[in-house]
Amino acid sequence: MSMVSFLPWCSIEKTYDIAEIKIMPFRRHSPIEGLDDAAQCWVNTILATYKTIEGKPIDSAAVVRYAEKSLIDDLSEEERGIIQELVALACFCGLAGREYFNPLGPYCNRECFDLYTQKFETVGFTALTTRRREGQTLSGWPIEDITITIPVHCPPFRGVRLDEALLKALTAHRKQSKNEEWVRWQNAISCFNQANTDDEKVPYQVEWVLLSSAFEHLLSAKSEAKDVASKFSENLVPKQELMAKNANRRSDRWTENGRSLRYEWMREFYRIRGDFAHGKLSTQQATVWNPLEHLVLATIAFPLVVKCLLKKVYAYDLTENDRAQVYSFEALADTKEFLRPPPGQNNSLDSHWKRLCNGQRWKLAAEEAWEDCKAKGLLPEELEQDASLEDDSAGKST
């Protein structure tokens, strides 16, 4: 029996090599590498059963090939498990590259990376496996009787892109790290992926618990708010810390002097997780951030922590955009009503987050230009002395 693995709701524009697998673009009636005309017809027919909201066959998606096997070769359970593991990494690298507060920017959700594997013997007949609580059911269907429609919250986002540098670093870390460490990373990434669905049937409390678990696993922290917050603040380090006592958003509950705002944010986020994890649908704890603000901050922060941890093992170099986001995180958390448009919004793409990141990018560019000029001896001696004095003064005030 033949089988084909594919992501029907993932419209990608290029091939991605991810360790043992390739994720390749599918375009209806366009040739697929390695398939003859008959096999191409089978794949086209199977994917035609996956429909858009309008009921039309999808015209673009992604197909998955394992190692040097054909796209339609039968796979072992172990090989299928590896595909699932690596597609999860691809999903994370798609989620990590999203642009928030930008309706025109790249965006995807977890369901874009829903993986289907269908077995078939002839082009007119296919087998579908569905889960049951006590196991699974395998049903055979004539191909013309099947229609599977895209989830309403998951329109086929055109041109889904993966963060290739992050993907390369993760696959390298997967290969080099000890098994138990990589299992911990797998758990963390899986929790993050599951928390990033736009399905309204998934309560935000479930997403909250999953995101909290993602941080706990990734940071190898105890199941305690203080430990998770400490390890979070140690690994997501801005150029200049914002101390909680100096923040605009603060609480009388914060009694630990000398802690940063990002520490207090994570402590609150993880502390409330306990209520939701024990079955409560609401919390009576006093909060500084509302639920949606918490979830947005957690979703922005997690990929940044992953990148910072990878940097420590020399598997990843932070980009200018990464650094701008790391340096802007506390300022965003300190901004009241940051989900609303900023004062004097310039256009629909303007947001608090964009302004903060752009400001940090300008600073980084100016600092790099200054250091370049300094290295080339293009700065007057007086300017270098003034800069040195300013650095000393800033260090003392910090």
N, C-alpha and C positions, 0 to 999 in steps of 0.2 A: 504494500500500500504506500502511496506517495503522500506527502504532506507539504504544506506551505505555511510559513510564519510571516505575519505582516502586522502593520500598525495602520488600520484603515483611516484613522482620524488625524494622522500626522503627515502633513504635506511638507516634505523637505525638498531642497533644491540641489543637494549634492550628496555624494557618498561619504559616510563616516566609517573609518576603520576603528573598531573598538576591541582590542585584544583578539579573541577568537572569532569575532563576528564582523560582518559588514551590514550597515543599515543603508539601503540604497533607495533612491527615488523611484516611485512607480508613476508612470503616466499612461493612461489608457491608450492602447494601440501603438505605444512606442516600444521599441525593442528593449528587452531586459538582458543584460549581459549573461551569457552562459546558457541561455534557453533556446531550444529550437522552436520552430513555428507551432508545433503541436502543444508543447509545454507552455508556450506564451499564451496560446488560446485558453488552456486550462486556467492559468492564473487570472487572465482577464475575466473569464466567466465567473470564477469564484468571487473575485473582488467586486463584480457587478451586483452581487447580492447585498452589498453594503451601500446604503442610500443616504443622500443628503436629506435635509428637512423637507425639501420639495418633492422627495420621492424619486429623485434621479440617481443613477449609479455615480458613485464618487469617481472623479476623473484624475485625482492625484492622491497619493498616499506614500507609504514606505514599506519595503519588503526587507526581510532579514535573511541573510545567508550565513550558515555556520562553516567556518574554516574553508577548506577547499571543496566542500561538498556542493552539489547542485542545489539550487534554490528549492527544488521539490523532492530532494532525497529524504528518506525516512530517517528520523533522529532518535537516539536513545533518550531515556529519561534524564541521564546525566547531561547530555548535550542540550536538551531543552531547558534544564535548570540553569546552565551557564548562559543561555540566551536570555532568560528572565533576569538573571543577575546583571548582565551588561546592559540590557534595555533600561533597567532601573537607573544605572549610571547616566545613560543618555537622557532619561527623563529629568534627572537632577540638573544636568548641565543645560538643558533647555529652560527649566524653571529659574536657574541661577542667572540667566541672561535676560530676564524680563525687565522691561522698563515700567516703573510704576508712575501713576499720575500722568500718563501720556497715552491718550486713546489711539494714537497713530504709531506708537512704538511697538517693538517685538513683544509678543505675549503668547503664552500657552498655559494650559493647566495639565494636571496629572492625566486626565482622560485622553489627551492628545496622544499619549504613549501607551494606551491600552493595547496589549499584545494578544493577538489571536493566532492559534495554530489549528489548521483544518486538515483532516485526513480525507483522502479521496482515492477512488479506484478508477473511475471514469469521469469524463467531463460532465456527465449528467447526474451524478450522484455524489453526495458528500456526507461526512459524519460530523456531528456537533456534540461536544462534551459539555454538560452543565453540572454544576455542583449541587449536591444535596447535603444536609447536615451530617448524614451518616456515610457519605461517600460521593459518588458521582454517577451520572447517567450518560450513556453514549447512545445517541439517536441518529439514524440514517434518514436523509431527506433527499428527494429529487431537487436538483439545484434550482429549477424554475419556481419552486414553491417557497423559496426562502427570501425573506426581506429583513435585514437588520439595519435599523435607522440610527443615525448619529444622535448622541445625547443632546438635548436641546441647549444645555449650557456649554456645549463644546462644538461650536461651529468650526468648520475646517480652516483653522488659521493658516493663511497662506505664508509660505516661506518660513516655517519653523526652523530656527537656527540653534545650534548647540555651541556652547563656549568650548572651543577646541583646545585651548591651552589648559583649561580646567580639566577637560576630559582626558587629555594626555597625562596630566599630573596624577589624576585619580587611578588610571590604569597602571601607571608606574608604581604608585603606592600599593595597589592591590597585589602586584607581582612581588614587591620587595618586603612588605610588612609581614610580621608573624601572623599565623592563621587567626589566633584569638583576637588580635588587634583589628584585623580586617573584618572579622565578624561583627565587632563592635561598630565599626564604620558603616558596614552594611545595614545594621539595625537602625543607626541614626539616619542614614539617607532614606531608607524605606519609610521611616516615620515622617520625615519631612515631606516626601513625595505624597504620601497618603493624606497629609494635612492640607495639601494644596489642590484641592478640588473646588470648583465653583458650583458644585451641586448643592442646591438649596435644601435637599433632603438630609444633608450631613450637618448636624448641629454644630455651632461654633465651639461648644464645649468639647466636642470630640476632637476638633482640630487643635484646640488649646492643649489637651492632654498629649496628643501626638507630637506637637511641636516641643513641649516640655521634655518629653521622652527623648526626642531627637538631640536636644542640647545635652541632656544627662549622659546619653550613650557616647556622643561625640567627645565630650570633655572628660569622660571616665570619672564622673563625679558621684558622690554619694547622693542618695535620694533625700537631700536636704536643701532647702532654698539658699542657705548661706554658702554651702559648698559649691553649688552650681553657679551662684552669682560671683563668687570669688574666682573660680576658674574661667568663667566667661570674661570678666573684666581683665584678667591676666593675659588673655589671648586675643582680645579685640582692643588694641591699644591705640588711641588717637595721638596725634602729635602734641596736642595740649588737652589735658584732661579738664572736664568740667566737674568741679566738686559739687556734691549734692547740696551742701550748705549754701552755695552761691547760685543755685538754680532758680529759675522762675517757677518751675513746677516742683513742688516739694510737699512733704507731709510731716505732721507732728510725730508720726510713728517712727521716723528715721532718727535713731538715737546713736548710731555709730559715727562718730566724728572721723573725718578724713577719708570717707568713702566717696567714690565717684557716682555720678548720676547713672551711668550705665549699670553699675553694681546694684543700685537701688531699684532700677527698672527691672532687671532680671530677678531680683529677690522677690519683688511683688508679683511678677509674672509666674514664677515657679510656685510661690506660696499659694496663690489662688488655684493653681492646678490641683491641689489637694482636695478642694471642695468638689470640683468636677469629676475627679477620678473616683470619688466615693459616692457618686450618684446624685449630687446636688445639681439642679439646673440653674441656680443662681447663687451668688455669694453675698454674704452680709459683711464681708471685710471692706474696710475703707480702701478706696483705690485712687491713685493719682491719674491713671490713664483709663479710658473707657475700653470695652472689649475689642472693638474694631481697631483702635489705636494699638493695643497690645499685639494683636495678631499681625498687623502690618509691620510693626517694629521687629517682631520675632522672625517674620518671613524675610525681611531685608537682612537681618543680622546673621542668620544661620549660614548662608553661603559665604559670607565674609569671614566667619570664624573658620570654616572649612579651608578657605584659601590661606588664612594666616597660619593654620596648623600645617598645611602642606609646605608653606614657605620655610617653616622650621626644619623640615626634613629635606630641604633643597630640591623639592619637586615642583615648585611653582614660584614664579616671580610676580609680585603684585604689580598690576598695571596702574597707570595714572588714574584710571577710573576707579579701580579697587581702592586705592589710597584715598581718593577724594571721598568715597563713600564711608570708609572707616573713620576718617577725620570728621565727617559730617554727622555721624550717627547720634552722638550725644546732643548735638545742637537740634536735630530733628525731634528727639525725645523731649527736649526742653521747650519746644514750640507748642504753644497752646493752639488747639484746634488745627493741627497741621494737616488734617484730612480735607479741610475746606480750602478754597482758593485763597491765595495770599492777598494782602491789601494792594490795590492798584494792579490787579492781575493784567498782564500785558496781552495774553491770548489764552486759548484753551489748553495750550501745552505748558503754561507757566504754573509752577507749584512751589511750595516751600522747599520740598526735597530738591527740585531742580536748581533753585536759587542757591541753596547751601552747597551742593556738589559743584556747581559752576564756580562759586566763590573759591572753593578749595582747589579746583583745577587751575584757576588763575594764579593763586598763591604758589602752587607747585611749579607752574611754568616760569613764574618770575624768579623763584629760588634757583631753579635749574639754570636759567639764563645768567643769573648773578654768579653762580659757581663756575659756569663755563667761562665767563669773562675774567673771573678771578684767576682761574687756572691758566688762562692765556696771558695774564699780566696786563689786562686792558683796563683795570680799575686804578684810579689815582690812589696814592697811599693814604690820603686823608679819609677817603670813603671806606677803605678797608678797616682803618682804625675805628671809625664811627660804628661800623657794623659789628666789630668785635666788642665795643663797649655796650651796644644794644643787646647782644647775646648774653653778656655777663649780667646786665641789669635784669633781663627777662628770667635768667636762671635763678637769681636771688629772690625775685618776687614770687616765682613758682614755689 
